[in-house]
Amino acid sequence: SQIVMIALVIAGAGSVSGERSSGTAILALTKPLSRPAFILAKVISQQLLLIVSTVLGTIVTIAVTAALFDRLPVRAFVIAVALWLAFALSFIAVMTLCSVLFRSRGGAAGAGLFVLFSALIASAFPLIAQWTFAGLPRAGQIGGLIIHPRNPDVVLVAAIGNAFAPNRDRGVYRTTD
């Protein structure tokens, strides 16, 4: 998922600054279109593209997994994908903001990578990792997710962490909020 997030940084870096430097933004802005409407259209179009491609990828993944294996934890997989999608959608908004603030694509990409890597570094601090999305990148692959049948505020997550080395992040986590 980190490779995909870096790809989102690179793709989002030029969403506004690239069109501004190539001159295509001025064509849209000379029409009766405001700057906020232009930026909002960019965010919505990128988020729709991400949603559609994630949904299609999830459907294909579920179909292939169902064809190869007997038991399929579809609900847990869909919840994990939805959590990742929420993080990625918010990151598209951050990247569009970086693209508006910086004139060059490189500057916007650098700012986006700074935000992404800051979140990864922040996940090393337990208090930050406990209350923000910053702890998610270290969780690695999610082996299972169970929502309590009578209390939907209680969720158990089986996190693998780094699958190829011993680590502190492997285990079962419980949240009550």
C-alpha positions as CSV (number, residue, x, y, z in Angstrom):
1,S,0.0,0.0,0.0
2,Q,3.0,2.3,0.5
3,I,3.9,2.1,-3.2
4,V,0.3,3.1,-4.1
5,M,0.5,6.0,-1.7
6,I,3.8,7.2,-3.4
7,A,2.1,6.8,-6.8
8,L,-0.8,9.0,-5.5
9,V,1.8,11.6,-4.4
10,I,3.3,11.7,-7.9
11,A,0.0,11.7,-9.7
12,G,-1.5,14.4,-7.4
13,A,1.6,16.6,-7.5
14,G,0.7,18.0,-10.9
15,S,-3.1,18.1,-10.6
16,V,-3.2,21.9,-10.4
17,S,0.4,23.1,-10.7
18,G,1.0,21.0,-13.9
19,E,-2.1,22.5,-15.6
20,R,-1.1,26.0,-14.4
21,S,2.4,25.7,-15.9
22,S,1.3,24.2,-19.2
23,G,-1.4,26.8,-19.7
24,T,-4.4,24.6,-19.7
25,A,-5.7,25.9,-16.4
26,I,-6.1,29.4,-17.9
27,L,-8.4,28.0,-20.6
28,A,-10.7,26.6,-17.9
29,L,-10.5,29.7,-15.8
30,T,-11.3,32.2,-18.7
31,K,-14.7,30.6,-18.9
32,P,-17.2,31.5,-16.2
33,L,-15.5,29.1,-13.7
34,S,-14.1,30.1,-10.4
35,R,-10.8,29.0,-9.0
36,P,-12.5,27.1,-6.1
37,A,-14.8,25.3,-8.5
38,F,-11.8,24.3,-10.7
39,I,-9.9,22.9,-7.7
40,L,-13.0,21.2,-6.4
41,A,-13.6,19.5,-9.8
42,K,-10.0,18.3,-9.8
43,V,-10.4,16.8,-6.3
44,I,-13.7,15.1,-7.1
45,S,-12.5,13.7,-10.4
46,Q,-9.4,12.2,-8.8
47,Q,-11.3,10.8,-5.9
48,L,-13.9,9.3,-8.3
49,L,-11.1,7.7,-10.3
50,L,-9.6,6.2,-7.2
51,I,-13.0,4.9,-5.9
52,V,-13.9,3.3,-9.2
53,S,-10.5,1.6,-9.6
54,T,-10.4,0.5,-6.0
55,V,-13.9,-1.0,-6.3
56,L,-13.1,-2.8,-9.5
57,G,-9.8,-4.1,-8.1
58,T,-11.6,-5.3,-4.9
59,I,-14.2,-7.1,-7.0
60,V,-11.5,-8.8,-9.1
61,T,-9.5,-9.8,-6.0
62,I,-12.6,-11.3,-4.3
63,A,-13.5,-13.2,-7.5
64,V,-10.0,-14.6,-7.9
65,T,-9.7,-15.5,-4.2
66,A,-13.1,-17.2,-4.3
67,A,-12.1,-19.2,-7.3
68,L,-8.8,-20.4,-5.6
69,F,-9.9,-20.9,-2.0
70,D,-12.9,-22.4,-0.2
71,R,-13.4,-19.9,2.6
72,L,-13.4,-16.2,1.8
73,P,-13.6,-13.5,4.5
74,V,-15.2,-11.0,2.2
75,R,-16.6,-8.7,4.9
76,A,-13.2,-8.3,6.7
77,F,-11.5,-7.7,3.3
78,V,-14.0,-5.0,2.3
79,I,-13.7,-3.2,5.6
80,A,-9.8,-3.2,5.3
81,V,-10.1,-1.8,1.8
82,A,-12.6,0.8,2.9
83,L,-10.2,2.0,5.7
84,W,-7.4,2.2,3.1
85,L,-9.6,4.0,0.7
86,A,-10.6,6.6,3.3
87,F,-6.9,7.3,4.0
88,A,-6.1,7.5,0.2
89,L,-9.1,9.9,-0.4
90,S,-8.0,12.2,2.3
91,F,-4.4,12.1,0.9
92,I,-5.7,13.2,-2.6
93,A,-7.2,16.3,-0.9
94,V,-3.8,16.9,0.7
95,M,-2.0,16.5,-2.6
96,T,-4.3,18.8,-4.4
97,L,-3.7,21.4,-1.7
98,C,0.1,20.9,-2.1
99,S,-0.4,21.3,-5.9
100,V,-2.2,24.6,-5.4
101,L,0.4,26.0,-2.9
102,F,3.5,25.1,-5.0
103,R,4.1,26.3,-8.5
104,S,6.1,23.3,-9.6
105,R,5.2,19.7,-9.7
106,G,8.4,18.8,-7.9
107,G,7.7,21.1,-5.0
108,A,4.2,19.7,-4.6
109,A,5.5,16.1,-4.8
110,G,8.2,16.9,-2.2
111,A,5.6,18.4,0.1
112,G,3.3,15.4,-0.4
113,L,6.2,13.0,0.3
114,F,7.0,15.0,3.4
115,V,3.5,14.6,4.7
116,L,3.4,10.8,3.9
117,F,6.8,10.1,5.5
118,S,6.0,12.3,8.4
119,A,2.9,10.1,9.0
120,L,5.1,7.0,8.8
121,I,7.7,8.5,11.2
122,A,4.9,9.6,13.6
123,S,3.7,6.0,13.8
124,A,6.9,5.2,15.8
125,F,5.5,7.3,18.7
126,P,2.9,5.2,20.6
127,L,0.6,8.2,21.6
128,I,0.4,9.4,18.0
129,A,0.0,5.9,16.5
130,Q,-2.8,5.2,19.0
131,W,-5.1,8.1,18.1
132,T,-4.4,8.8,14.4
133,F,-4.1,6.9,11.1
134,A,-0.3,7.1,11.6
135,G,-0.3,3.6,13.2
136,L,-1.8,1.9,10.2
137,P,1.3,1.7,7.9
138,R,3.1,-0.3,10.5
139,A,0.3,-2.8,10.9
140,G,1.3,-4.4,7.7
141,Q,-1.2,-6.9,6.4
142,I,-4.5,-7.3,8.3
143,G,-5.2,-11.0,8.8
144,G,-8.7,-10.5,10.2
145,L,-11.1,-8.0,11.4
146,I,-14.1,-8.8,13.6
147,I,-16.9,-6.4,14.7
148,H,-18.6,-7.4,17.9
149,P,-22.1,-8.7,17.0
150,R,-23.9,-6.8,19.8
151,N,-21.7,-3.8,20.2
152,P,-20.4,-2.3,16.9
153,D,-18.0,0.0,18.8
154,V,-15.8,-3.0,19.7
155,V,-13.6,-4.1,16.9
156,L,-10.8,-6.8,17.0
157,V,-8.0,-6.6,14.4
158,A,-5.4,-9.3,13.7
159,A,-2.3,-7.4,12.4
160,I,0.6,-9.3,10.9
161,G,3.1,-6.4,11.0
162,N,6.3,-7.2,9.1
163,A,5.7,-10.7,7.8
164,F,9.4,-11.4,7.3
165,A,10.9,-10.4,10.6
166,P,10.0,-10.5,14.3
167,N,8.3,-7.3,15.4
168,R,6.3,-5.6,18.1
169,D,3.4,-4.8,15.8
170,R,2.2,-8.3,15.2
171,G,-0.8,-9.2,17.3
172,V,-4.5,-8.8,18.0
173,Y,-5.7,-5.3,18.7
174,R,-9.0,-4.2,20.3
175,T,-10.6,-0.8,20.1
176,T,-13.7,0.3,22.0
177,D,-14.4,3.6,20.2
